[in-house]
Amino acid sequence: MLACAALYPPQAAATSICDSIPPSPPSYAERIARIACAENALWFTPFIDAQGRLASITVSESERLRLRDGVTPAWRRVAEYWKGSGLLSQMAGFPGAADCSVAADGSFGAASCRAFLSDTPWSAVFVSYVMSRAGLPGFNPSASHIDYIRDAWRYPQASPYALADPGTTNPAAGDLLCFSRARIDLGAQGFRDFLARGTGDGMNMHCDIVVAANPAQGKVYLVGGNVLQGVTLRVLPLNRTGVIWGLPRRIADPAACGPGSEGACSFNRQDWVALMKLKPLPAPVGPEPPLPNASPRCCTQCPLPMPADLQRCPPLRRPVDVLTDGQGG
């Protein structure tokens, strides 16, 4: 994979952040940031500005419109995140999931796959795709953010991440900034208390990947998947010490945001509960590893005649659990 600037022409200040990432990164942090930046650029660089306003959006997750490469329909790229993270096969019990491995545009399977992509949150899948593409050692892909956050809490020696307070810790490239979507605001300490109870309960969450932090410029840039139905960059302010300045917190009364009180509205106003700090790791050796194997080639709505390398999927089982990971943004 090439640097963002080589893949797509620059469109905004956010893209210039990607341009500064070396094409052959000497660290996992830079490799993670470069991959996430490239995906944001592929989606025409949608972004949320430092005031929490959606400043740019071009295409949505389940549309047939092609991304900046002029070839890939948006829905098919989301399917690639599921396949490239190795998580699609785990979703066999969800209608339409199996069709995402083989569906062609215009086929019945494509419609079924697109419905699955629209109905199933994929923000954690995007993070897992990026980490899998980067070959980050010790990272366990999951369709729920809480799983790899809990890994860092329970297995601090094995996880590539360490849990930190987002209000007091400097973010850097490769980190994850996460918020809770629970109905009750937790804050950083409340979230630690939740983890300490060790119940194994799920939690609606969202995490963005930090791609660059520039205290001199006063900004930190993050990229998240399934943020307003795309791969969207977010800008937050930094103070001179490099800590996120005045981290916007979710207001208790959502009705406070409305046409008559626009100042209370912000996509950055969330219950930020965790900064997952990427640990110092030995520099990666060699090229980026191949992505995990995708789901086996099978179909539920199969073309006739059946291609030799395709088989009918087994009957769909009823999912035991419903995904608890909320949609990003």
C-alpha positions in Angstrom: 0.0 0.0 0.0 1.3 3.4 -0.9 1.1 6.6 1.1 -2.2 8.6 0.9 -0.7 11.2 -1.3 0.3 8.6 -3.9 -3.1 7.0 -3.8 -5.4 10.0 -4.0 -5.0 13.7 -4.8 -5.0 16.1 -1.9 -8.4 17.6 -1.1 -8.1 19.3 2.3 -5.9 20.2 5.1 -6.6 16.8 6.6 -5.0 15.1 3.6 -1.8 17.1 4.1 -1.6 15.3 7.5 -1.5 12.0 5.6 1.1 13.3 3.2 3.5 13.7 6.1 3.4 10.0 6.9 6.4 8.2 5.3 5.6 5.7 2.6 7.8 3.0 4.3 7.0 3.7 8.0 9.6 2.5 10.5 7.0 1.9 13.3 3.6 0.3 13.8 2.2 3.7 14.8 3.0 5.2 11.5 1.8 2.1 9.6 -1.5 2.2 11.4 -1.9 6.0 10.7 -1.0 5.7 7.1 -3.5 2.9 6.4 -6.3 4.7 8.2 -5.5 7.9 6.3 -5.6 6.2 3.0 -9.1 4.8 3.7 -10.3 8.3 4.7 -8.9 9.7 1.5 -10.6 6.9 -0.5 -14.0 8.1 0.9 -13.3 11.6 -0.4 -11.9 12.8 3.0 -15.1 13.4 4.9 -14.4 15.2 8.2 -15.8 16.6 11.4 -14.2 19.9 12.3 -12.9 21.0 15.7 -16.3 22.6 16.5 -18.0 19.2 16.0 -19.6 20.1 12.7 -19.8 17.7 9.7 -17.8 19.8 7.2 -17.7 17.3 4.3 -19.4 14.1 3.1 -19.7 12.6 -0.3 -20.9 9.0 -0.2 -22.5 6.7 2.2 -21.9 3.1 3.3 -24.5 1.2 1.3 -24.5 3.3 -1.8 -23.4 2.1 -5.3 -21.6 5.3 -5.9 -17.9 4.7 -6.4 -15.2 5.9 -4.1 -12.3 8.1 -5.2 -10.5 5.2 -7.0 -13.3 5.3 -9.5 -13.8 1.6 -9.3 -15.0 0.5 -5.9 -18.7 1.0 -4.9 -18.9 2.3 -1.3 -20.9 -0.8 -0.1 -18.2 -3.2 -1.4 -15.5 -1.4 0.5 -17.4 -1.9 3.7 -17.7 -5.6 2.9 -13.9 -5.6 2.4 -13.4 -4.3 5.9 -15.5 -7.3 7.2 -13.5 -9.7 5.0 -10.1 -8.2 5.6 -10.5 -8.2 9.4 -11.4 -11.9 9.3 -14.7 -11.2 11.0 -17.2 -11.9 8.3 -17.3 -15.6 8.8 -18.3 -15.0 12.5 -21.5 -13.3 11.2 -22.9 -16.3 9.4 -26.1 -16.2 11.5 -26.9 -12.7 10.3 -29.1 -12.5 7.1 -27.1 -11.2 4.2 -23.6 -11.7 5.7 -22.7 -14.8 3.7 -23.6 -13.0 0.5 -21.0 -10.3 1.2 -18.2 -12.7 0.3 -19.3 -13.3 -3.3 -22.0 -10.8 -4.2 -21.6 -9.0 -7.5 -23.0 -5.5 -8.1 -26.6 -5.8 -9.4 -27.2 -9.3 -8.1 -29.7 -10.3 -5.5 -26.8 -11.2 -3.2 -25.6 -7.6 -3.5 -28.9 -6.3 -2.2 -28.8 -8.8 0.7 -25.2 -7.9 1.5 -25.9 -4.2 1.4 -28.8 -4.7 3.8 -26.4 -6.5 6.2 -23.9 -3.7 5.9 -26.4 -1.0 6.7 -28.0 -2.9 9.6 -24.8 -4.1 11.3 -22.4 -1.7 13.0 -18.9 -1.8 11.5 -16.8 0.8 13.4 -14.9 -1.9 15.4 -14.6 -3.9 12.2 -12.8 -0.9 10.6 -10.4 -0.7 13.5 -9.8 -4.4 13.3 -9.2 -4.2 9.5 -6.6 -1.4 10.0 -4.8 -3.4 12.7 -4.9 -6.6 10.7 -3.6 -4.8 7.6 -0.8 -3.2 9.7 0.1 -6.6 11.2 -0.1 -5.3 14.8 1.1 -8.1 17.1 -1.2 -9.0 20.0 -4.3 -7.3 18.6 -7.4 -9.6 18.6 -9.9 -8.4 15.9 -13.5 -8.0 17.1 -16.8 -6.6 15.9 -17.1 -4.9 19.3 -14.7 -2.2 20.6 -15.2 -3.4 24.2 -13.4 -6.6 23.5 -10.0 -5.2 22.6 -10.3 -2.6 25.3 -11.1 -5.3 27.8 -8.1 -7.2 26.5 -5.8 -4.3 27.4 -7.4 -4.2 30.9 -7.3 -7.9 31.6 -4.0 -8.8 29.8 -1.8 -5.8 30.0 1.3 -7.8 29.2 -0.1 -9.3 26.0 -2.1 -6.4 24.6 -0.4 -3.9 22.3 -2.4 -1.2 24.1 -2.6 0.3 27.5 -5.7 2.0 29.0 -5.2 5.7 29.8 -7.4 8.7 30.8 -8.2 10.8 27.6 -8.4 14.0 29.7 -4.9 13.8 31.0 -2.8 11.8 28.5 -1.2 12.9 25.3 -2.6 11.2 22.2 -0.2 10.1 19.5 -0.4 8.3 16.1 -1.6 4.7 16.4 -3.6 5.3 19.6 -7.4 4.8 19.9 -9.7 7.4 21.4 -13.0 5.8 22.6 -16.3 6.9 23.9 -19.2 5.1 25.5 -22.7 5.1 24.0 -24.3 3.9 27.2 -27.3 5.9 28.4 -25.5 6.9 31.6 -22.4 9.0 31.3 -19.5 7.2 32.8 -16.4 9.3 32.3 -12.9 7.7 32.5 -13.2 6.6 36.1 -16.7 5.2 35.7 -15.5 3.2 32.8 -12.6 1.8 34.8 -15.0 0.8 37.5 -17.1 -1.0 34.9 -14.1 -2.9 33.7 -13.0 -3.7 37.2 -16.4 -5.3 38.0 -15.4 -8.0 35.5 -18.9 -9.0 34.5 -18.1 -9.6 30.9 -21.0 -7.4 29.9 -21.0 -5.7 26.5 -21.1 -2.0 26.0 -22.0 0.2 23.1 -18.8 2.0 22.2 -16.9 3.7 19.4 -13.2 4.2 18.9 -11.3 6.4 16.4 -7.7 5.9 15.3 -5.3 8.7 16.0 -3.4 9.5 12.8 -1.5 12.6 13.9 -1.2 14.9 16.9 0.4 18.4 16.5 0.5 20.5 19.7 2.2 23.4 17.8 -0.8 23.4 15.4 -3.2 22.8 18.3 -5.0 19.8 16.7 -5.2 16.1 16.8 -6.6 14.1 13.8 -8.5 10.9 14.1 -10.1 8.5 11.6 -13.1 6.3 12.4 -15.2 3.9 10.4 -19.0 3.9 10.4 -18.9 7.6 11.5 -21.8 9.2 9.8 -21.9 6.2 7.4 -18.4 6.5 6.1 -14.7 6.5 7.0 -14.5 10.0 8.6 -11.7 12.1 10.0 -12.3 14.0 13.2 -10.4 17.1 14.4 -10.1 17.9 18.1 -8.1 20.7 19.8 -4.9 20.2 21.7 -3.3 22.5 24.3 0.3 23.4 24.2 1.3 20.4 26.4 -0.3 18.0 23.8 -3.4 17.0 25.8 -6.8 17.3 24.2 -8.1 20.7 25.2 -11.5 20.9 26.7 -12.5 17.4 25.5 -16.1 17.9 24.6 -18.3 15.9 27.0 -21.8 14.6 26.2 -24.6 16.7 27.7 -27.1 14.9 29.8 -30.1 16.4 28.0 -29.9 15.6 24.3 -32.9 17.9 23.7 -30.5 20.8 24.5 -29.3 20.5 20.9 -31.8 21.9 18.4 -32.5 24.5 15.8 -32.8 27.2 18.4 -29.6 26.1 20.3 -27.1 25.2 17.7 -24.2 25.9 20.1 -25.1 22.8 22.1 -24.8 20.6 19.0 -21.5 18.8 18.3 -20.6 15.4 16.8 -17.5 15.7 19.1 -19.6 15.9 22.2 -19.4 12.3 23.5 -18.8 10.4 26.7 -15.0 10.0 26.1 -13.9 7.3 28.5 -10.6 5.8 27.3 -7.4 6.6 25.4 -5.8 3.4 24.3 -2.1 4.1 24.2 -0.1 2.1 21.7 2.9 0.6 23.5 6.4 1.0 22.2 7.0 -2.0 19.9 9.9 -3.2 17.9 9.9 -1.8 14.3 8.0 -4.0 11.9 10.1 -6.1 9.6 9.3 -6.6 6.0 6.1 -5.6 4.1 2.7 -5.4 5.5 1.4 -9.0 6.0 -1.5 -10.4 3.9 -4.9 -9.9 5.3 -6.6 -12.7 7.2 -8.5 -15.3 5.1 -12.0 -14.1 4.2 -15.1 -16.2 4.6 -15.3 -19.3 2.4 -16.8 -18.8 -1.0 -20.4 -19.7 -0.4 -23.8 -18.1 -1.2 -27.4 -18.2 0.0 -28.9 -16.7 -3.2 -26.7 -18.7 -5.7 -26.3 -18.0 -9.4 -27.1 -20.7 -11.8 -25.2 -22.5 -13.1 -23.1 -22.7 -9.9 -19.5 -21.8 -10.5 -17.0 -24.6 -9.7 -15.3 -22.7 -6.9 -18.6 -21.7 -5.1 -20.7 -23.7 -2.7 -24.1 -23.2 -1.0 -23.8 -21.8 2.5 -25.1 -24.0 5.4 -28.5 -23.0 6.8 -28.3 -19.7 8.7 -28.3 -20.2 12.5 -30.1 -17.8 14.8 -27.5 -15.4 16.3 -27.0 -16.1 20.0 -26.1 -12.5 20.8 -26.9 -9.2 19.2 -24.0 -7.0 18.5 -23.7 -4.4 21.3 -21.4 -2.0 19.4 -23.2 1.1 18.4 -22.8 3.0 15.2 -20.0 5.5 15.1 -20.4 9.2 15.2 
